[in-house]
Amino acid sequence: MSPSSPGETAPRPPRLELRNVTVERGGRPVVRDVTIPVPAGEVTALLGANGAGKSSLVLAVGGVLKPRAGSVSLDGTELAGKRPERIRAAGIAIVPEGRRLLPDLSVDDNIKVATYALSKQAAAEGRARAFELFPRLGERLNVSARLLSGGEQQMVVLAQALVSQPRFILIDELSLGLAPVVVNQLIPVIRRVAADGAGVLLIEQFATVALALATGAHVMEGGALRYSGTAAELKARPELLHSAYLLRGADVEATAVLDGSMAEALGEADTGQ
């Protein structure tokens, strides 16, 4: 019977649900009652200034931190407080902030490390997929990670996450420390990952990158959500970003300049230049 046959309910698409998540660090709450749905096949943006609690939320989803309260569920299976390897096995990959690689290992070995829990066939398929998405890495296989550019290092950490072909991927600060022209090279990969069916939660300090890719959007300030809705609405209401997201004072101008540079790069990506 086809999914559209009378009397049959179409299967619900997979969904990662963060519900009322609270995270404490050093005895104080740094994430407060945060609820974010991450649908499959879409990019969901999570925006906020430094210190908003975005990275702590990512670490809690990945099992590095244990939530004080709340739920992290995938298709109804509760994952909050589980070990990182259990969360990876469920199909959730984390790209933490900071491009954490093994600097003395080659590109090839760094990617092999990420396949240790996979079967031989799954590892081979995952590596083939990673090099398809990042052909530049195929040219740098024997180069040690410490000799790579920042953009190449970001490609490696993304490849490490994608090699397991996860159902959901959380990317913390895709553009941090990278020139707009480098971000321009990464944007099509994120689009393709979502188009191929994975759910992406893209955590960003700079709004232009995330909102150009996202369907849904959320803004954090002081550990709490200040906005949840569509990316289109957030783009149409910049005052929401200025009041709850952009840094104050001189940093506002600096952020606006970088966002402008990112916008130019994104425009080039969209037009194929």
Secondary structure, DSSP 8 states (H G I E B T S, - for coil): --TTSTT-------EEEEEEEEEEETTEEEEEEEEEEEETTSEEEEE--TTSSHHHHHHHHTTSS--SEEEEEETTEE-TT--HHHHHHHTEEEE-TT----TTSBHHHHHHHTTTTS-HHHHHHHHHHHHHH-HHHHTSTTSBGGGS-HHHHHHHHHHHHHTT--SEEEEE-TTTT--HHHHHHHHHHHHHHHHTT-EEEEEESSHHHHHHH-SEEEEEETTEEEEEEEHHHHHH-HHHHHHHTS--THHHHHHHHHHHHHHHHHHHHHHT-
